[in-house]
């Protein structure tokens, strides 16, 4: 599963910032390929408004 950070984490609650960091994303436009596990799905669901997800 590919995830891309599309929106900034500036001004977001701390838990959302930490979730994006845990997914390995630092900059807008950065793409990362992650395994499709329930834990990762939960993290993606928490910040889905900041990400673009491709299966």
mmCIF file as Biopython writes it, N, C-alpha, C and O atoms, coordinates in Angstrom:
data_model
#
loop_
_atom_site.group_PDB
_atom_site.id
_atom_site.type_symbol
_atom_site.label_atom_id
_atom_site.label_alt_id
_atom_site.label_comp_id
_atom_site.label_asym_id
_atom_site.label_entity_id
_atom_site.label_seq_id
_atom_site.pdbx_PDB_ins_code
_atom_site.Cartn_x
_atom_site.Cartn_y
_atom_site.Cartn_z
_atom_site.occupancy
_atom_site.B_iso_or_equiv
_atom_site.auth_seq_id
_atom_site.auth_asym_id
_atom_site.pdbx_PDB_model_num
ATOM 1   N N  . UNK A ? 1  ? 0.851  -1.156 0.000  1.0 0.0 1  A 1 
ATOM 2   C CA . UNK A ? 1  ? 0.000  0.000  0.000  1.0 0.0 1  A 1 
ATOM 3   C C  . UNK A ? 1  ? 0.910  1.236  0.000  1.0 0.0 1  A 1 
ATOM 4   O O  . UNK A ? 1  ? 1.867  1.307  0.771  1.0 0.0 1  A 1 
ATOM 5   N N  . UNK A ? 2  ? 0.607  2.200  -0.863 1.0 0.0 2  A 1 
ATOM 6   C CA . UNK A ? 2  ? 1.394  3.431  -0.959 1.0 0.0 2  A 1 
ATOM 7   C C  . UNK A ? 2  ? 0.636  4.561  -0.274 1.0 0.0 2  A 1 
ATOM 8   O O  . UNK A ? 2  ? -0.558 4.752  -0.506 1.0 0.0 2  A 1 
ATOM 9   N N  . UNK A ? 3  ? 1.342  5.305  0.569  1.0 0.0 3  A 1 
ATOM 10  C CA . UNK A ? 3  ? 0.742  6.473  1.209  1.0 0.0 3  A 1 
ATOM 11  C C  . UNK A ? 3  ? 1.587  7.695  0.876  1.0 0.0 3  A 1 
ATOM 12  O O  . UNK A ? 3  ? 2.816  7.627  0.845  1.0 0.0 3  A 1 
ATOM 13  N N  . UNK A ? 4  ? 0.912  8.812  0.630  1.0 0.0 4  A 1 
ATOM 14  C CA . UNK A ? 4  ? 1.573  10.072 0.305  1.0 0.0 4  A 1 
ATOM 15  C C  . UNK A ? 4  ? 1.017  11.155 1.211  1.0 0.0 4  A 1 
ATOM 16  O O  . UNK A ? 4  ? -0.198 11.283 1.361  1.0 0.0 4  A 1 
ATOM 17  N N  . UNK A ? 5  ? 1.901  11.933 1.815  1.0 0.0 5  A 1 
ATOM 18  C CA . UNK A ? 5  ? 1.482  13.052 2.654  1.0 0.0 5  A 1 
ATOM 19  C C  . UNK A ? 5  ? 1.073  14.203 1.744  1.0 0.0 5  A 1 
ATOM 20  O O  . UNK A ? 5  ? 1.900  14.726 0.998  1.0 0.0 5  A 1 
ATOM 21  N N  . UNK A ? 6  ? -0.188 14.600 1.799  1.0 0.0 6  A 1 
ATOM 22  C CA . UNK A ? 6  ? -0.713 15.643 0.912  1.0 0.0 6  A 1 
ATOM 23  C C  . UNK A ? 6  ? -0.951 16.981 1.609  1.0 0.0 6  A 1 
ATOM 24  O O  . UNK A ? 6  ? -0.981 18.025 0.957  1.0 0.0 6  A 1 
ATOM 25  N N  . UNK A ? 7  ? -1.120 16.952 2.932  1.0 0.0 7  A 1 
ATOM 26  C CA . UNK A ? 7  ? -1.377 18.188 3.659  1.0 0.0 7  A 1 
ATOM 27  C C  . UNK A ? 7  ? -0.421 18.303 4.834  1.0 0.0 7  A 1 
ATOM 28  O O  . UNK A ? 7  ? 0.072  17.296 5.341  1.0 0.0 7  A 1 
ATOM 29  N N  . UNK A ? 8  ? -0.165 19.514 5.259  1.0 0.0 8  A 1 
ATOM 30  C CA . UNK A ? 8  ? 0.777  19.782 6.335  1.0 0.0 8  A 1 
ATOM 31  C C  . UNK A ? 8  ? 0.226  19.347 7.690  1.0 0.0 8  A 1 
ATOM 32  O O  . UNK A ? 8  ? -0.986 19.317 7.903  1.0 0.0 8  A 1 
ATOM 33  N N  . UNK A ? 9  ? 1.134  19.013 8.598  1.0 0.0 9  A 1 
ATOM 34  C CA . UNK A ? 9  ? 0.744  18.662 9.966  1.0 0.0 9  A 1 
ATOM 35  C C  . UNK A ? 9  ? 0.833  19.862 10.904 1.0 0.0 9  A 1 
ATOM 36  O O  . UNK A ? 9  ? 0.567  19.734 12.099 1.0 0.0 9  A 1 
ATOM 37  N N  . UNK A ? 10 ? 1.201  21.012 10.380 1.0 0.0 10 A 1 
ATOM 38  C CA . UNK A ? 10 ? 1.290  22.223 11.196 1.0 0.0 10 A 1 
ATOM 39  C C  . UNK A ? 10 ? -0.103 22.579 11.707 1.0 0.0 10 A 1 
ATOM 40  O O  . UNK A ? 10 ? -1.058 22.657 10.935 1.0 0.0 10 A 1 
ATOM 41  N N  . UNK A ? 11 ? -0.203 22.790 13.002 1.0 0.0 11 A 1 
ATOM 42  C CA . UNK A ? 11 ? -1.468 23.164 13.619 1.0 0.0 11 A 1 
ATOM 43  C C  . UNK A ? 11 ? -2.369 21.983 13.934 1.0 0.0 11 A 1 
ATOM 44  O O  . UNK A ? 11 ? -3.476 22.178 14.436 1.0 0.0 11 A 1 
ATOM 45  N N  . UNK A ? 12 ? -1.933 20.778 13.657 1.0 0.0 12 A 1 
ATOM 46  C CA . UNK A ? 12 ? -2.720 19.574 13.956 1.0 0.0 12 A 1 
ATOM 47  C C  . UNK A ? 12 ? -2.430 19.125 15.384 1.0 0.0 12 A 1 
ATOM 48  O O  . UNK A ? 12 ? -1.383 19.458 15.938 1.0 0.0 12 A 1 
ATOM 49  N N  . UNK A ? 13 ? -3.349 18.372 15.981 1.0 0.0 13 A 1 
ATOM 50  C CA . UNK A ? 13 ? -3.091 17.848 17.335 1.0 0.0 13 A 1 
ATOM 51  C C  . UNK A ? 13 ? -1.847 16.957 17.357 1.0 0.0 13 A 1 
ATOM 52  O O  . UNK A ? 13 ? -1.483 16.356 16.347 1.0 0.0 13 A 1 
ATOM 53  N N  . UNK A ? 14 ? -1.217 16.885 18.496 1.0 0.0 14 A 1 
ATOM 54  C CA . UNK A ? 14 ? 0.026  16.141 18.643 1.0 0.0 14 A 1 
ATOM 55  C C  . UNK A ? 14 ? -0.073 14.687 18.237 1.0 0.0 14 A 1 
ATOM 56  O O  . UNK A ? 14 ? 0.865  14.138 17.659 1.0 0.0 14 A 1 
ATOM 57  N N  . UNK A ? 15 ? -1.212 14.047 18.536 1.0 0.0 15 A 1 
ATOM 58  C CA . UNK A ? 15 ? -1.339 12.628 18.190 1.0 0.0 15 A 1 
ATOM 59  C C  . UNK A ? 15 ? -1.338 12.422 16.679 1.0 0.0 15 A 1 
ATOM 60  O O  . UNK A ? 15 ? -0.873 11.388 16.200 1.0 0.0 15 A 1 
ATOM 61  N N  . UNK A ? 16 ? -1.848 13.388 15.927 1.0 0.0 16 A 1 
ATOM 62  C CA . UNK A ? 16 ? -1.842 13.264 14.466 1.0 0.0 16 A 1 
ATOM 63  C C  . UNK A ? 16 ? -0.426 13.461 13.912 1.0 0.0 16 A 1 
ATOM 64  O O  . UNK A ? 16 ? -0.020 12.769 12.979 1.0 0.0 16 A 1 
ATOM 65  N N  . UNK A ? 17 ? 0.309  14.391 14.482 1.0 0.0 17 A 1 
ATOM 66  C CA . UNK A ? 17 ? 1.689  14.633 14.058 1.0 0.0 17 A 1 
ATOM 67  C C  . UNK A ? 17 ? 2.524  13.384 14.309 1.0 0.0 17 A 1 
ATOM 68  O O  . UNK A ? 17 ? 3.303  12.970 13.451 1.0 0.0 17 A 1 
ATOM 69  N N  . UNK A ? 18 ? 2.360  12.787 15.485 1.0 0.0 18 A 1 
ATOM 70  C CA . UNK A ? 18 ? 3.129  11.591 15.832 1.0 0.0 18 A 1 
ATOM 71  C C  . UNK A ? 18 ? 2.736  10.397 14.975 1.0 0.0 18 A 1 
ATOM 72  O O  . UNK A ? 18 ? 3.580  9.559  14.657 1.0 0.0 18 A 1 
ATOM 73  N N  . UNK A ? 19 ? 1.472  10.310 14.599 1.0 0.0 19 A 1 
ATOM 74  C CA . UNK A ? 19 ? 1.018  9.220  13.736 1.0 0.0 19 A 1 
ATOM 75  C C  . UNK A ? 19 ? 1.661  9.330  12.356 1.0 0.0 19 A 1 
ATOM 76  O O  . UNK A ? 19 ? 2.112  8.330  11.797 1.0 0.0 19 A 1 
ATOM 77  N N  . UNK A ? 20 ? 1.703  10.549 11.805 1.0 0.0 20 A 1 
ATOM 78  C CA . UNK A ? 20 ? 2.338  10.759 10.491 1.0 0.0 20 A 1 
ATOM 79  C C  . UNK A ? 20 ? 3.820  10.411 10.575 1.0 0.0 20 A 1 
ATOM 80  O O  . UNK A ? 20 ? 4.359  9.790  9.660  1.0 0.0 20 A 1 
ATOM 81  N N  . UNK A ? 21 ? 4.483  10.801 11.656 1.0 0.0 21 A 1 
ATOM 82  C CA . UNK A ? 21 ? 5.898  10.471 11.836 1.0 0.0 21 A 1 
ATOM 83  C C  . UNK A ? 21 ? 6.092  8.963  11.948 1.0 0.0 21 A 1 
ATOM 84  O O  . UNK A ? 21 ? 7.056  8.423  11.406 1.0 0.0 21 A 1 
ATOM 85  N N  . UNK A ? 22 ? 5.188  8.278  12.646 1.0 0.0 22 A 1 
ATOM 86  C CA . UNK A ? 22 ? 5.286  6.825  12.812 1.0 0.0 22 A 1 
ATOM 87  C C  . UNK A ? 22 ? 5.115  6.100  11.479 1.0 0.0 22 A 1 
ATOM 88  O O  . UNK A ? 22 ? 5.652  5.010  11.287 1.0 0.0 22 A 1 
ATOM 89  N N  . UNK A ? 23 ? 4.373  6.703  10.571 1.0 0.0 23 A 1 
ATOM 90  C CA . UNK A ? 23 ? 4.214  6.130  9.236  1.0 0.0 23 A 1 
ATOM 91  C C  . UNK A ? 23 ? 5.450  6.382  8.363  1.0 0.0 23 A 1 
ATOM 92  O O  . UNK A ? 23 ? 5.550  5.851  7.257  1.0 0.0 23 A 1 
ATOM 93  N N  . UNK A ? 24 ? 6.383  7.189  8.861  1.0 0.0 24 A 1 
ATOM 94  C CA . UNK A ? 24 ? 7.628  7.430  8.146  1.0 0.0 24 A 1 
ATOM 95  C C  . UNK A ? 24 ? 7.574  8.594  7.182  1.0 0.0 24 A 1 
ATOM 96  O O  . UNK A ? 24 ? 8.409  8.694  6.282  1.0 0.0 24 A 1 
ATOM 97  N N  . UNK A ? 25 ? 6.607  9.471  7.357  1.0 0.0 25 A 1 
ATOM 98  C CA . UNK A ? 25 ? 6.463  10.620 6.457  1.0 0.0 25 A 1 
ATOM 99  C C  . UNK A ? 25 ? 6.942  11.888 7.153  1.0 0.0 25 A 1 
ATOM 100 O O  . UNK A ? 25 ? 6.638  12.119 8.324  1.0 0.0 25 A 1 
ATOM 101 N N  . UNK A ? 26 ? 7.698  12.710 6.420  1.0 0.0 26 A 1 
ATOM 102 C CA . UNK A ? 26 ? 8.244  13.940 6.997  1.0 0.0 26 A 1 
ATOM 103 C C  . UNK A ? 26 ? 7.853  15.176 6.202  1.0 0.0 26 A 1 
ATOM 104 O O  . UNK A ? 26 ? 7.582  16.228 6.782  1.0 0.0 26 A 1 
ATOM 105 N N  . UNK A ? 27 ? 7.821  15.060 4.871  1.0 0.0 27 A 1 
ATOM 106 C CA . UNK A ? 27 ? 7.573  16.228 4.028  1.0 0.0 27 A 1 
ATOM 107 C C  . UNK A ? 27 ? 6.326  16.024 3.178  1.0 0.0 27 A 1 
ATOM 108 O O  . UNK A ? 27 ? 5.957  14.893 2.861  1.0 0.0 27 A 1 
ATOM 109 N N  . UNK A ? 28 ? 5.690  17.113 2.819  1.0 0.0 28 A 1 
ATOM 110 C CA . UNK A ? 28 ? 4.538  17.050 1.919  1.0 0.0 28 A 1 
ATOM 111 C C  . UNK A ? 28 ? 5.017  16.520 0.574  1.0 0.0 28 A 1 
ATOM 112 O O  . UNK A ? 28 ? 6.040  16.955 0.046  1.0 0.0 28 A 1 
ATOM 113 N N  . UNK A ? 29 ? 4.267  15.584 0.037  1.0 0.0 29 A 1 
ATOM 114 C CA . UNK A ? 29 ? 4.614  14.990 -1.241 1.0 0.0 29 A 1 
ATOM 115 C C  . UNK A ? 29 ? 5.453  13.733 -1.117 1.0 0.0 29 A 1 
ATOM 116 O O  . UNK A ? 29 ? 5.677  13.035 -2.106 1.0 0.0 29 A 1 
ATOM 117 N N  . UNK A ? 30 ? 5.917  13.439 0.080  1.0 0.0 30 A 1 
ATOM 118 C CA . UNK A ? 30 ? 6.720  12.232 0.291  1.0 0.0 30 A 1 
ATOM 119 C C  . UNK A ? 30 ? 5.828  11.004 0.238  1.0 0.0 30 A 1 
ATOM 120 O O  . UNK A ? 30 ? 4.749  10.987 0.832  1.0 0.0 30 A 1 
ATOM 121 N N  . UNK A ? 31 ? 6.278  9.977  -0.474 1.0 0.0 31 A 1 
ATOM 122 C CA . UNK A ? 31 ? 5.526  8.732  -0.620 1.0 0.0 31 A 1 
ATOM 123 C C  . UNK A ? 31 ? 6.289  7.606  0.044  1.0 0.0 31 A 1 
ATOM 124 O O  . UNK A ? 31 ? 7.518  7.551  -0.006 1.0 0.0 31 A 1 
ATOM 125 N N  . UNK A ? 32 ? 5.548  6.716  0.662  1.0 0.0 32 A 1 
ATOM 126 C CA . UNK A ? 32 ? 6.160  5.578  1.340  1.0 0.0 32 A 1 
ATOM 127 C C  . UNK A ? 32 ? 5.310  4.349  1.076  1.0 0.0 32 A 1 
ATOM 128 O O  . UNK A ? 32 ? 4.082  4.430  1.045  1.0 0.0 32 A 1 
ATOM 129 N N  . UNK A ? 33 ? 5.951  3.235  0.890  1.0 0.0 33 A 1 
ATOM 130 C CA . UNK A ? 33 ? 5.232  1.981  0.714  1.0 0.0 33 A 1 
ATOM 131 C C  . UNK A ? 33 ? 5.251  1.245  2.046  1.0 0.0 33 A 1 
ATOM 132 O O  . UNK A ? 33 ? 6.315  0.975  2.602  1.0 0.0 33 A 1 
ATOM 133 N N  . UNK A ? 34 ? 4.059  0.921  2.555  1.0 0.0 34 A 1 
ATOM 134 C CA . UNK A ? 34 ? 3.939  0.256  3.854  1.0 0.0 34 A 1 
ATOM 135 C C  . UNK A ? 34 ? 3.141  -1.024 3.688  1.0 0.0 34 A 1 
ATOM 136 O O  . UNK A ? 34 ? 2.364  -1.172 2.745  1.0 0.0 34 A 1 
ATOM 137 N N  . UNK A ? 35 ? 3.345  -1.944 4.616  1.0 0.0 35 A 1 
ATOM 138 C CA . UNK A ? 35 ? 2.604  -3.199 4.575  1.0 0.0 35 A 1 
ATOM 139 C C  . UNK A ? 35 ? 1.160  -2.957 5.002  1.0 0.0 35 A 1 
ATOM 140 O O  . UNK A ? 35 ? 0.880  -2.052 5.788  1.0 0.0 35 A 1 
ATOM 141 N N  . UNK A ? 36 ? 0.260  -3.760 4.486  1.0 0.0 36 A 1 
ATOM 142 C CA . UNK A ? 36 ? -1.163 -3.598 4.762  1.0 0.0 36 A 1 
ATOM 143 C C  . UNK A ? 36 ? -1.548 -4.483 5.950  1.0 0.0 36 A 1 
ATOM 144 O O  . UNK A ? 36 ? -2.037 -5.600 5.781  1.0 0.0 36 A 1 
ATOM 145 N N  . UNK A ? 37 ? -1.315 -3.953 7.155  1.0 0.0 37 A 1 
ATOM 146 C CA . UNK A ? 37 ? -1.659 -4.667 8.378  1.0 0.0 37 A 1 
ATOM 147 C C  . UNK A ? 37 ? -2.738 -3.893 9.120  1.0 0.0 37 A 1 
ATOM 148 O O  . UNK A ? 37 ? -2.937 -2.708 8.852  1.0 0.0 37 A 1 
ATOM 149 N N  . UNK A ? 38 ? -3.438 -4.540 10.049 1.0 0.0 38 A 1 
ATOM 150 C CA . UNK A ? 38 ? -4.460 -3.816 10.814 1.0 0.0 38 A 1 
ATOM 151 C C  . UNK A ? 38 ? -3.909 -2.603 11.572 1.0 0.0 38 A 1 
ATOM 152 O O  . UNK A ? 38 ? -4.588 -1.581 11.678 1.0 0.0 38 A 1 
ATOM 153 N N  . UNK A ? 39 ? -2.693 -2.709 12.093 1.0 0.0 39 A 1 
ATOM 154 C CA . UNK A ? 39 ? -2.100 -1.589 12.831 1.0 0.0 39 A 1 
ATOM 155 C C  . UNK A ? 39 ? -1.861 -0.395 11.913 1.0 0.0 39 A 1 
ATOM 156 O O  . UNK A ? 39 ? -2.171 0.742  12.267 1.0 0.0 39 A 1 
ATOM 157 N N  . UNK A ? 40 ? -1.310 -0.661 10.737 1.0 0.0 40 A 1 
ATOM 158 C CA . UNK A ? 40 ? -1.047 0.415  9.774  1.0 0.0 40 A 1 
ATOM 159 C C  . UNK A ? 40 ? -2.367 0.990  9.270  1.0 0.0 40 A 1 
ATOM 160 O O  . UNK A ? 40 ? -2.487 2.205  9.108  1.0 0.0 40 A 1 
ATOM 161 N N  . UNK A ? 41 ? -3.356 0.137  9.019  1.0 0.0 41 A 1 
ATOM 162 C CA . UNK A ? 41 ? -4.685 0.607  8.597  1.0 0.0 41 A 1 
ATOM 163 C C  . UNK A ? 41 ? -5.270 1.570  9.617  1.0 0.0 41 A 1 
ATOM 164 O O  . UNK A ? 41 ? -5.862 2.586  9.250  1.0 0.0 41 A 1 
ATOM 165 N N  . UNK A ? 42 ? -5.107 1.253  10.895 1.0 0.0 42 A 1 
ATOM 166 C CA . UNK A ? 42 ? -5.612 2.126  11.954 1.0 0.0 42 A 1 
ATOM 167 C C  . UNK A ? 42 ? -4.925 3.473  11.961 1.0 0.0 42 A 1 
ATOM 168 O O  . UNK A ? 42 ? -5.573 4.504  12.140 1.0 0.0 42 A 1 
ATOM 169 N N  . UNK A ? 43 ? -3.601 3.471  11.765 1.0 0.0 43 A 1 
ATOM 170 C CA . UNK A ? 43 ? -2.858 4.739  11.724 1.0 0.0 43 A 1 
ATOM 171 C C  . UNK A ? 43 ? -3.281 5.567  10.522 1.0 0.0 43 A 1 
ATOM 172 O O  . UNK A ? 43 ? -3.475 6.778  10.631 1.0 0.0 43 A 1 
ATOM 173 N N  . UNK A ? 44 ? -3.424 4.911  9.369  1.0 0.0 44 A 1 
ATOM 174 C CA . UNK A ? 44 ? -3.837 5.616  8.152  1.0 0.0 44 A 1 
ATOM 175 C C  . UNK A ? 44 ? -5.237 6.190  8.338  1.0 0.0 44 A 1 
ATOM 176 O O  . UNK A ? 44 ? -5.507 7.313  7.913  1.0 0.0 44 A 1 
ATOM 177 N N  . UNK A ? 45 ? -6.117 5.438  8.964  1.0 0.0 45 A 1 
ATOM 178 C CA . UNK A ? 45 ? -7.485 5.903  9.185  1.0 0.0 45 A 1 
ATOM 179 C C  . UNK A ? 45 ? -7.528 7.122  10.102 1.0 0.0 45 A 1 
ATOM 180 O O  . UNK A ? 45 ? -8.396 7.983  9.956  1.0 0.0 45 A 1 
ATOM 181 N N  . UNK A ? 46 ? -6.588 7.194  11.048 1.0 0.0 46 A 1 
ATOM 182 C CA . UNK A ? 46 ? -6.528 8.320  11.980 1.0 0.0 46 A 1 
ATOM 183 C C  . UNK A ? 46 ? -6.189 9.631  11.265 1.0 0.0 46 A 1 
ATOM 184 O O  . UNK A ? 46 ? -6.696 10.687 11.643 1.0 0.0 46 A 1 
ATOM 185 N N  . UNK A ? 47 ? -5.347 9.572  10.250 1.0 0.0 47 A 1 
ATOM 186 C CA . UNK A ? 47 ? -4.905 10.793 9.556  1.0 0.0 47 A 1 
ATOM 187 C C  . UNK A ? 47 ? -5.266 10.762 8.077  1.0 0.0 47 A 1 
ATOM 188 O O  . UNK A ? 47 ? -4.561 11.352 7.258  1.0 0.0 47 A 1 
ATOM 189 N N  . UNK A ? 48 ? -6.348 10.085 7.724  1.0 0.0 48 A 1 
ATOM 190 C CA . UNK A ? 48 ? -6.718 9.927  6.317  1.0 0.0 48 A 1 
ATOM 191 C C  . UNK A ? 48 ? -6.975 11.249 5.610  1.0 0.0 48 A 1 
ATOM 192 O O  . UNK A ? 48 ? -6.850 11.321 4.387  1.0 0.0 48 A 1 
ATOM 193 N N  . UNK A ? 49 ? -7.331 12.299 6.349  1.0 0.0 49 A 1 
ATOM 194 C CA . UNK A ? 49 ? -7.574 13.607 5.744  1.0 0.0 49 A 1 
ATOM 195 C C  . UNK A ? 49 ? -6.271 14.306 5.320  1.0 0.0 49 A 1 
ATOM 196 O O  . UNK A ? 49 ? -6.306 15.304 4.601  1.0 0.0 49 A 1 
ATOM 197 N N  . UNK A ? 50 ? -5.130 13.777 5.769  1.0 0.0 50 A 1 
ATOM 198 C CA . UNK A ? 50 ? -3.832 14.351 5.407  1.0 0.0 50 A 1 
ATOM 199 C C  . UNK A ? 50 ? -3.111 13.541 4.335  1.0 0.0 50 A 1 
ATOM 200 O O  . UNK A ? 50 ? -2.119 14.001 3.769  1.0 0.0 50 A 1 
ATOM 201 N N  . UNK A ? 51 ? -3.608 12.329 4.054  1.0 0.0 51 A 1 
ATOM 202 C CA . UNK A ? 51 ? -2.913 11.397 3.191  1.0 0.0 51 A 1 
ATOM 203 C C  . UNK A ? 51 ? -3.681 11.094 1.910  1.0 0.0 51 A 1 
ATOM 204 O O  . UNK A ? 51 ? -4.889 11.312 1.807  1.0 0.0 51 A 1 
ATOM 205 N N  . UNK A ? 52 ? -2.928 10.583 0.939  1.0 0.0 52 A 1 
ATOM 206 C CA . UNK A ? 52 ? -3.521 9.960  -0.240 1.0 0.0 52 A 1 
ATOM 207 C C  . UNK A ? 52 ? -3.066 8.504  -0.194 1.0 0.0 52 A 1 
ATOM 208 O O  . UNK A ? 52 ? -1.874 8.220  -0.073 1.0 0.0 52 A 1 
ATOM 209 N N  . UNK A ? 53 ? -4.024 7.586  -0.292 1.0 0.0 53 A 1 
ATOM 210 C CA . UNK A ? 53 ? -3.718 6.159  -0.147 1.0 0.0 53 A 1 
ATOM 211 C C  . UNK A ? 53 ? -4.006 5.441  -1.457 1.0 0.0 53 A 1 
ATOM 212 O O  . UNK A ? 53 ? -5.061 5.625  -2.065 1.0 0.0 53 A 1 
ATOM 213 N N  . UNK A ? 54 ? -3.045 4.614  -1.884 1.0 0.0 54 A 1 
ATOM 214 C CA . UNK A ? 54 ? -3.216 3.771  -3.065 1.0 0.0 54 A 1 
ATOM 215 C C  . UNK A ? 54 ? -3.018 2.323  -2.639 1.0 0.0 54 A 1 
ATOM 216 O O  . UNK A ? 54 ? -2.041 1.987  -1.969 1.0 0.0 54 A 1 
ATOM 217 N N  . UNK A ? 55 ? -3.944 1.484  -3.030 1.0 0.0 55 A 1 
ATOM 218 C CA . UNK A ? 55 ? -3.864 0.060  -2.644 1.0 0.0 55 A 1 
ATOM 219 C C  . UNK A ? 55 ? -2.786 -0.640 -3.442 1.0 0.0 55 A 1 
ATOM 220 O O  . UNK A ? 55 ? -2.564 -1.837 -3.264 1.0 0.0 55 A 1 
#
